[in-house]
Amino acid sequence: MFSIGDRVRVTADPVVNNIGRTGVLVDVEGDEFDPYPYHVQFDDGDGVADDWVSRVEKLVTAPSAPSRADAVAQARAALEGTSPTAADIIRLAEFLAG
């Protein structure tokens, strides 16, 4: 099922050729008889900025690795209450960052 705000790719659109374009789902019509139930705000700047389309697929993005600063903060929090050296924190942060 789709939710407002999902990143999607258009897979069918017989009226305007938006197939393959990506964007953000901004509305979904609940009527199963509506031939164009998905309102997509496109992010590529080509053609129309948004349109109602027939079918979409949800784009799944891999979670990004934490930044070095985030990893250090995570490492510090994980080691709280112990007596880690700076090298211990850095080693754990590098491990957490992948």
GIQUIUR-V441961 format. One line per field, one symbol per residue. ss: DSSP state (H for helix, E for strand, C for the rest). psi: psi as a letter, one per 20 degrees, with the letter a starting at -180 (. if undefined). burial: b if it has 24 or more other ideal C-beta (glycine too) atoms within 12 Angstrom, else e. Layout:
ss=???
psi=???
burial=???
This chain:
ss=CCCCCCEEEEEECCCCCCCCCEEEEEEECCCCCCCCCEEEEECCCCCCCEEEECEEEECCCCCCCCCHHHHHHHHHHHCCCCCCCHHHHHHHHHHHHC
psi=qqqpiqprppipnhgpnjpiqqapoiqppioiipimipopoqjijpbqhqqprgqrqpppqqpqqqrggggggggghhjpiamqrhhgggghghghi.
burial=ebeeebbbbbeebeeeebeebbbbbbbbeeeeeeebebbbbbeeeeeeebbbbbbbeeeeeeeeeeeeeeebeebeeeeeeeeeeeeebeebbeebee
